Amino acid sequence: MTDDNRWQAAVEAVFAAATACRNVGHKLVNGVMEKGDRSPVTVADFASQAVIAAILEKHVPDELLVAEEDSAELRAAEAEPILAQVVDAVAEALHRPVEREQVLAWIDRGGAEHPGEGLFWTLDPIDGTKGFLRGDQYAVALAQLDGGRVQLGVLGCPNMKTVGPDGPDGLLLAAQRGGGTLALPLNASLKPGQGRPVRVDAVTDAASARFCEPFESAHSDQGASAKIAALLGITAEPLRMDSQAKYAAVARGDASIYMRLPRGGSSYTENIWDHAAGMLCVQEAGGRVTDLDGRDLDFTRGTKLVRNRGVIATSGRIHEQVLEAASGIVPRPDAASAGPG
């Protein structure tokens, strides 16, 4: 399969999954359950993963999918009502009847072992589940990697405006390495070749920039973000939202900076599916994404970014200014523990 065909498959998959999530959100009442780590998971998470797995299975049946969810919770007897909703949502999205066991198998197709630098896809079926539950921002995030590099990245953001604050809801960003980032409307008339290029903003002085940071303070050290903003002379209020929608905001110039700063004492390591698609959307729109030490994100070491410390995404021209400011606020763990010499 050519890269162009993979691009079309990825866009088709995210379009269908994001539409399914939006449909579920319109009628979700009790379709919420708890995963083992106590984070909320919904009918839409499972349906989104099943839909994308089904479409990738059709187009690229031999290519691996490394995704966030599995079907273990859905196979429990008490989850039967939620499973029934998942099956209905998948059938609606695929426009055909589907069997219960087939849906469970599609979900589990996302359990492939990370192949290192081999070719594979990575998926967060709903990045920002809490945002989804609140009716705020969330994203379906799909990326294809090969040789340790992200080659394709697609973000479906059902609650982002397509054009301006009064535009219709539903944005899909699709990036291809070397091919730029396109914005497409998330509506029923999606057609091949549709889309317009997006670019990051042209800010050259970080003092004129606007931060985009997580809505949930537990996801990043917002205190450190505020200190970095003050050090850079930034006075604009931060744009707060859940999910990789923040990458979309930077890619199309709604904001200039997005940072994931490790909280003091936290051992949390970022997941690959939380950054792969969004990273490429920013890069191909003219921006830059590194970790706090200025290193490229390393997607070759399993499902965690174990070789990276935090994430900084910017519109590009101010990236070094942001890195320098961050280095003075968020010291390396080894430097913090060394003490006076």
QUIRA-V145648 format. One record per backbone hydrogen bond with DSSP energy under -1.0 kcal/mol. CO is the residue of the C=O (numbers start at 1). NH is the residue of the N-H. E is the energy in kcal/mol with one decimal. If there is no record, write none. Layout:
co: <CO CO>
nh: <NH NH>
e: <E E>
This chain:
co: <2 3 4 5 6 7 8 9 10 11 12 13 14 15 16 17 18 19 20 21 22 24 30 31 33 35 39 41 42 43 44 45 46 47 48 49 50 51 52 53 54 55 56 60 64 65 66 71 73 76 77 79 80 81 82 83 84 85 86 87 88 89 90 91 91 99 100 101 102 103 104 107 108 110 115 117 120 121 122 123 124 127 128 129 130 131 139 140 141 142 143 144 144 145 146 149 151 152 153 154 155 156 157 157 160 164 168 170 171 172 173 174 175 176 180 181 182 183 184 185 187 191 196 205 206 210 210 211 213 216 217 220 221 222 223 224 225 226 227 228 229 239 243 244 245 246 247 248 249 249 250 256 257 258 260 261 263 270 271 272 272 275 276 277 278 279 280 282 283 285 288 290 291 295 303 304 305 309 311 312 313 314 316 318 319 320 321 322 323 326 332 333>
nh: <6 7 8 9 10 11 12 13 14 15 16 17 18 19 20 21 22 23 24 25 26 28 32 43 41 38 35 33 46 47 48 49 50 51 52 53 54 55 56 57 58 59 60 63 121 112 123 75 76 79 80 83 84 85 86 87 88 89 90 91 92 93 94 95 96 103 104 105 106 107 108 110 111 67 118 147 145 66 143 68 141 139 132 133 134 136 127 156 124 154 122 151 152 120 149 146 177 144 175 142 173 140 160 171 170 167 162 186 157 184 155 182 153 179 176 198 174 196 172 187 190 194 183 208 209 256 257 239 241 219 220 222 225 226 227 228 229 230 231 232 234 213 246 248 249 250 251 252 254 255 253 315 212 313 311 221 266 305 274 275 276 279 280 281 282 283 284 287 286 200 314 312 294 291 272 306 308 292 260 290 258 288 319 322 323 324 325 326 327 330 336 337>
e: <-2.3 -2.5 -2.2 -2.4 -2.9 -2.6 -2.6 -2.5 -2.7 -2.6 -2.3 -2.5 -3.1 -2.1 -2.1 -2.5 -2.2 -2.4 -2.7 -2.7 -1.6 -1.5 -1.7 -1.6 -2.2 -2.1 -1.8 -2.6 -1.6 -2.7 -3.0 -2.0 -2.3 -2.6 -2.3 -2.5 -2.4 -2.2 -2.7 -2.4 -1.4 -1.9 -3.7 -1.9 -2.5 -1.7 -1.8 -1.4 -1.1 -1.6 -1.5 -2.7 -2.3 -1.4 -2.4 -2.7 -2.0 -2.4 -2.5 -2.4 -2.2 -2.0 -2.5 -1.0 -1.6 -2.1 -2.1 -2.1 -2.3 -2.3 -2.2 -1.5 -1.9 -3.2 -1.4 -2.0 -3.4 -3.2 -2.4 -1.2 -2.3 -2.0 -2.2 -2.5 -1.6 -3.1 -3.7 -2.6 -2.4 -2.9 -2.8 -3.2 -1.6 -2.3 -1.6 -2.5 -2.7 -2.0 -3.3 -2.5 -2.6 -2.4 -1.6 -2.2 -2.3 -1.3 -2.4 -1.9 -3.6 -3.2 -2.8 -2.9 -2.3 -3.4 -1.8 -2.2 -2.5 -2.0 -2.5 -1.5 -1.2 -1.8 -3.0 -2.4 -1.8 -2.4 -1.8 -3.0 -1.8 -1.7 -1.1 -1.4 -1.9 -2.3 -1.8 -2.4 -2.7 -2.2 -2.4 -2.0 -2.7 -1.8 -1.7 -1.6 -2.2 -2.0 -2.8 -1.9 -2.4 -1.3 -1.2 -1.5 -2.6 -3.3 -1.9 -1.6 -2.4 -3.0 -1.0 -1.6 -2.3 -2.9 -1.7 -1.9 -2.1 -2.7 -2.9 -2.8 -1.7 -2.3 -2.6 -3.1 -1.9 -2.2 -2.4 -1.8 -1.7 -2.7 -3.1 -2.4 -3.0 -2.0 -1.5 -2.1 -2.6 -2.4 -2.1 -2.8 -2.1 -3.2 -2.3 -1.7>
